Amino acid sequence: MKLSLLAGAVFLTAGGFLSAQKVEFSHNGQIKKGTIINNDETKKCKRVFRENFKMSLTGECELSFRNDKNEEEIIILKEGEELNLTILPDKVIPPGTSEIRIEGVQLTARKKQFSEIVIQQEALQNLQSFSIGDVLQQLPGQYVQQFDNTQFKNIVFRTASGPSVTGSGSVPGGDDFGNRAFGVQLMVNDIALSNNENMQSYDSANSGPFGISFNTTTNGGSLMPGQPNYGVDLREIPTENIESIEVVQGVPDAKYGDLTSGLIKVTTTAKASPLRLDASLREGTYQVGLTKGFKINQNNALNASVDYMNSLSDPRTSLVGYDRTNVNLLWSSNKNRFRNKLSASFSTNSSKGKRDPDDVDGMIINVENKSFSLGNNISYFFAQNGKKTLFRSINVDMGISYATQLTERRYWLNQGARPYGTATENDVYYAQYTPPSYENQAFADGKPLNIYTNFSINGIKLTSSKWAHNYSMGANFRYGDNFGKGRYGTAGQFTTITAAGQGSNGMRDFNYRDNVFSSKQYALYIQDNITKVFTNKHIFKANLGLRYDLQNSYSTYSPRVNTSYQMGKFSVRGGFGLTSKAPSLNQIYTSPRYFDFLLGDYRLPGYYSAAIMQTVVTPGDNANLKPSKSWKTEIGLDYRFPFATVNLTAYYNKLIDGFTTMSVHKIMDKAKVDVNISGTNVPTFEIVGTEKFNYLQNRIINGYQSADKGLELMASFKKIEALNLVIGFNASYVETSGQKDEGLYKISAPEIMDKDYQFGIYNDIKNKRSMARASFSFDYHLASSGLIIGLRTDHFLSDRSLTGMNDIYPIGYIKHDGEMQMIPENDRTNPKYQGLFLKPSEEKLSGLYNKTLHNVHLRVTKDFLSGFRLSIYVSNVFNLRAYDEKGSVYGNFTSTSFGGNISYRF
C-alpha cells in the first residue's frame, strides 16, 4: 500500500489503513509509538480521519500494533470506546512516487499468527513474476525453478513427492504428487477458483486418476497444457493488482473447504492510481500490461487492467508456445455500513505444439481456452447505536465462471489398414478398418461451469473477564458441471488391433453434456477466534472451528483448531484439523470401458476385408468415489530476538482415502465363431459357442494413503540500518511415504506365456522420499534513492528417493479359466511358480545424499522520480552446472537466464 501526505490531508488505499507508517496514541495512560498491522481484525475498527494528521478508531474490535521495540501488541476496544491517533509523517511524499521509496517495505514472505505465510507489496516482485506461480517460489521448501511457461504450473506444499512448483520439464504422474496437487485450493477475494470441472483428457476410462493428457515433445521443447485433476493452472493468474497473497500450509479456518494440501488466498484491490505500463522479458517470454485506477467519488473506486503474455519454449523456434490474455475490472464501494467489491474477468490462453518440419510423423497439439468469471463480495455492518448486538455484520461472497476449452491432437499414421471397434454394447460384428495412411485426430471439447457462494454472519463479544470472541457462522455452496461436446475424433483415433487373437481397451466418442451430471457441495461451519490479554501481558489466541461438508452425498465433519500463547518475545502454537477434497468430474465420469477382441481378420485384396470383432462393455463411471481426507497436525515455536524473529514449525499430515487406480480382473465369454469362406464373397460367420478369457481393466477408487512429516524454519532479520540491509532465511526438511491400501495388488502377465498361469498377483511397492532445502535473501533497500538490490540463494541440502527391492515373489495367481488363487506365505518361493517370478531390483538411493548444491540469483530495481521503474533479474548468477550423485544433470537446478521489467507511471 502507499501513503501520500499532501496539504494536511491523509490519503489511503481502499483497505482504509496505513501501511508502514508510524502513529502515536495514548492507551491506559501510556504513550505508544509504532505501526498499525493491517489485518482482517484491524479492518473491523471504524475509523474517522480528521485534520492535522489525526485519526480516531471506534467500535468493538481488536487493533494489532507493533511498537518501536518491534513487539506486537493487541489493543482491544470496547463498544463506545475511542482511540485517538496522531499520524507521524516522517516526510512528505509526492503523489505518484513509487512504493519502494516508503521506508519499511516488506521485501520477503512473512509468517503470521499460526501457519499462515503472507506475501505482499514489494515481495510480490522479489522474483520476476509472470504469474502467481512464480511468486510462490519464495515459500519454505520452494526454490527458483527452471523457467518455462509452456509447462502448466501447479503447486504442492510440505511434501517431497515432486517438484514444488511444476514447470521444469516433467510432471510426476503418480498418485503421491497428484493427490497433493489436486488438494490445493486457490481463492481470489474469498471466491474459490475451481479446476474440478476440467475434463480435457482423452482416456480417463483406462488411465489413472493423475494421468497426463495431450502433451508432446519436439525439437522446439516440451508442451504440457493445463491438466485435469491437478488443481488450477497458476499461469492463468497474473500478479497485476494483487494486494497480498496468503498461504495456509497447515490448518485453515472452518470457512474454507474442498482441500487437503493447502490454501492460497489472493486479495486484489481497487484504488485511485495513475496509468501504469509494464513490460517484462525473460528468455522466450514477454509480457505487457496496462493498469489504471479511477476514483469515482469519495466512496467508490474502479480499477481496470489488461495484460498479454507470449512464451516460447525455445526462442530460436516457434514450435512450442503459450499465449495468455487477461482483462480485469474491479469496482469497490465503501459507504456508511455497506461495502461491496465487484470483479469481472475475461481471459484467453492457448498452447500450441506445432509439427517439426523435419518430422512428418510428429504430433500437433492445439489448446484454446476462453473463460469469463464474475465475483462479488458484499459486507453489511449493523448500526450499533450504543447497544450490544449478537452479530455485527453479514458477508456474502458469490462467484460464477464459465469457460470453453477445445483441445486438438493430430499426427500422421502410415501403418496399413487396421480393424477397430465401434460397438457401444456387447456384440460380435464386422469391424471397420482405418485407411492405410491417414491423419489421426482426437478432440476434447469442454464447457465447464462453476458456481460458488458463501454466506456468513459475524460478531464480536468482549466478556467481563476481557476474553474477546470474534465469532462467525455460515454456509457455502459449490456447483460444477460440464456442457461440452466431449471426446471425439477420427476412425480408430484411440486404439487399433494388429492381429487376430488380440484384444485391447478401446475408446468411443463421449458427450459431456449428455453423460456428465453436476457436482454439488454443501457446507455449514462455525468459527470462534478467541483472544485473551492477561495482566502479565501474555496473550492467548485460539481459532476454534467446526465444518460439515456434504460432497456428492458423502458427509464429513471437520474439526479445526489453531492455538497460540505469547509470553513476551516467546510464543508457542499448535493446531490440528481434518480437511476433505471431493473427486473431480473427470474422475467420476470416465465413460464406459470397452474391451475389443479381434476374433478373425480375413482379407482378399481387391475383393473384401472382413474383421470379426467382439466388444464387451463395462460401466465406467465411478459414482461411488468418496472425498479424500487429510488429518493435519502441527506445533511451533516463535521467538523475537533483538535482531530477528524466528519461527520453527513441526508438522505431520496424513492423507487417507486418496485417489488411485485398481487393476480389475475381468472374465469375458469369448465367442467361438465358425467362418464360411466362399470364393470372392465376404466371409460369413456363426457363433458356435464361448470360452472364458481373462483381461485387465483399470478403475479409479479411494485406496491411497500417504504421510508427510517435517520441519520448517523461517527467520526475518531486523533491518541493519547502517547498511540498509534486510536479511531473510527459510529452511525445510520433509519425509514423504505413500502406498496403496491393503488388498490393492499389482496384477501383471508373465513375460513368457505360461500354460498354467495367465496373471501373477503381487504386493504393491511402497515409496519413500525425503528433501532438505534452504534459502537466504539479502535485500539492500535505499528508500531515498528508490533502489533495491536483492540476492537470493537456494541450497539443495538433500533430495533422496529410496527405491526398495521389489517383492519378486507372487502372492497369488490367476489361471486361464479365470480362477484366482492366493499362495500361502511359506510357499511363495516354490520353484513351481518360477514362471511368475519378477526380475529382482536392488535397493538403491537416488538424488542428492552425500553432496549439496547451491545457486545464487540477483535482482536490481531502480525507480526514478520521472515515473520510470526498471528491474533486472539474473538466475544462476555464476552460471553453475549441477550434477547429482550419478553424474547426471540435477533437474531442480535452474540454469542461467536473464530477465527484465520496465514500468512507467503516467
Stockholm file with secondary structure:
# STOCKHOLM 1.0

chainA/1-906         MKLSLLAGAVFLTAGGFLSAQKVEFSHNGQIKKGTIINNDETKKCKRVFRENFKMSLTGECELSFRNDKNEEEIIILKEGEELNLTILPDKVIPPGTSEIRIEGVQLTARKKQFSEIVIQQEALQNLQSFSIGDVLQQLPGQYVQQFDNTQFKNIVFRTASGPSVTGSGSVPGGDDFGNRAFGVQLMVNDIALSNNENMQSYDSANSGPFGISFNTTTNGGSLMPGQPNYGVDLREIPTENIESIEVVQGVPDAKYGDLTSGLIKVTTTAKASPLRLDASLREGTYQVGLTKGFKINQNNALNASVDYMNSLSDPRTSLVGYDRTNVNLLWSSNKNRFRNKLSASFSTNSSKGKRDPDDVDGMIINVENKSFSLGNNISYFFAQNGKKTLFRSINVDMGISYATQLTERRYWLNQGARPYGTATENDVYYAQYTPPSYENQAFADGKPLNIYTNFSINGIKLTSSKWAHNYSMGANFRYGDNFGKGRYGTAGQFTTITAAGQGSNGMRDFNYRDNVFSSKQYALYIQDNITKVFTNKHIFKANLGLRYDLQNSYSTYSPRVNTSYQMGKFSVRGGFGLTSKAPSLNQIYTSPRYFDFLLGDYRLPGYYSAAIMQTVVTPGDNANLKPSKSWKTEIGLDYRFPFATVNLTAYYNKLIDGFTTMSVHKIMDKAKVDVNISGTNVPTFEIVGTEKFNYLQNRIINGYQSADKGLELMASFKKIEALNLVIGFNASYVETSGQKDEGLYKISAPEIMDKDYQFGIYNDIKNKRSMARASFSFDYHLASSGLIIGLRTDHFLSDRSLTGMNDIYPIGYIKHDGEMQMIPENDRTNPKYQGLFLKPSEEKLSGLYNKTLHNVHLRVTKDFLSGFRLSIYVSNVFNLRAYDEKGSVYGNFTSTSFGGNISYRF
#=GR chainA/1-906 SS CCCEEETTEEECCTTCSCSSCEEEEEETTEEEEEEECCCTTGGGSEEEEETTTEEEEESSEEEEEEETTSCEEEEEECTTCEEEEEECCSSCCCTTCCGGGSTTCCCSCEECSSSEEEEEGGGGGSSCCSSHHHHGGGSTTCCCCCCCTTBCCCBCCSCSSSCSBCCSSCCCCSHHHHHHHHTEEEEETTEEECCTTCCCCSCTTTSCTTCCCSCEEETTEEEBCCCTTSCCCGGGCCCTTEEEEEEECSCCCTTCCSCSSEEEEEEECCCCEEEEEEEEEETTEEEEEEEEEEEEETTEEEEEEEEEEEEESSTTCCSEEEEEEEEEEEEEEEETTEEEEEEEEEEEEEEEECCCTTCTTCCEEEEEEEEEEEEEEEEEECCCTTCCCSCCEEEEEEEEEEEEEEEEEEEEEESCCCEECCCSSSEEEEEEECCSEEEEEEEEEECEEEEEEEEEEEEEEECTTCEEEEEEEEEEEEEEEECSCEEEESTTSSCCCCSTTCEEEECCCBCHHHHCCCEEEEEEEEEEEEEEECTTSCEEEEEEEEEEEEETTEEEEEEEEEEEEEETTEEEEEEEEEEEECCCHHHHCCCCEEEEEEEEEEEETTTEEEEEEEEEEECCCCTTCCCEEEEEEEEEEEEECSSEEEEEEEEEEEEEEEEEEEEEEEEEEEEEEEEECCTTSCCEEEEEEEEEEEEEEEEEEEEEEEEEEEEEEEEEECCBTTTTEEEEEEEEEEEEEEEECTTCCEEECCSSCCSSCSEEEECCCCEEEEEEEEEEEEEEEEGGGTEEEEEEEEEEEEEEEEECCCCCSCSEEECTTSCEEECCGGGTTCGGGGGGCCCCCCCEEEEESSCCEEEEEEEEEEECTTSEEEEEEEESTTCCCCBCTTSCBCTTSCCCEEEEEEEEEC
#=GC SS_cons         CCCEEETTEEECCTTCSCSSCEEEEEETTEEEEEEECCCTTGGGSEEEEETTTEEEEESSEEEEEEETTSCEEEEEECTTCEEEEEECCSSCCCTTCCGGGSTTCCCSCEECSSSEEEEEGGGGGSSCCSSHHHHGGGSTTCCCCCCCTTBCCCBCCSCSSSCSBCCSSCCCCSHHHHHHHHTEEEEETTEEECCTTCCCCSCTTTSCTTCCCSCEEETTEEEBCCCTTSCCCGGGCCCTTEEEEEEECSCCCTTCCSCSSEEEEEEECCCCEEEEEEEEEETTEEEEEEEEEEEEETTEEEEEEEEEEEEESSTTCCSEEEEEEEEEEEEEEEETTEEEEEEEEEEEEEEEECCCTTCTTCCEEEEEEEEEEEEEEEEEECCCTTCCCSCCEEEEEEEEEEEEEEEEEEEEEESCCCEECCCSSSEEEEEEECCSEEEEEEEEEECEEEEEEEEEEEEEEECTTCEEEEEEEEEEEEEEEECSCEEEESTTSSCCCCSTTCEEEECCCBCHHHHCCCEEEEEEEEEEEEEEECTTSCEEEEEEEEEEEEETTEEEEEEEEEEEEEETTEEEEEEEEEEEECCCHHHHCCCCEEEEEEEEEEEETTTEEEEEEEEEEECCCCTTCCCEEEEEEEEEEEEECSSEEEEEEEEEEEEEEEEEEEEEEEEEEEEEEEEECCTTSCCEEEEEEEEEEEEEEEEEEEEEEEEEEEEEEEEEECCBTTTTEEEEEEEEEEEEEEEECTTCCEEECCSSCCSSCSEEEECCCCEEEEEEEEEEEEEEEEGGGTEEEEEEEEEEEEEEEEECCCCCSCSEEECTTSCEEECCGGGTTCGGGGGGCCCCCCCEEEEESSCCEEEEEEEEEEECTTSEEEEEEEESTTCCCCBCTTSCBCTTSCCCEEEEEEEEEC
//
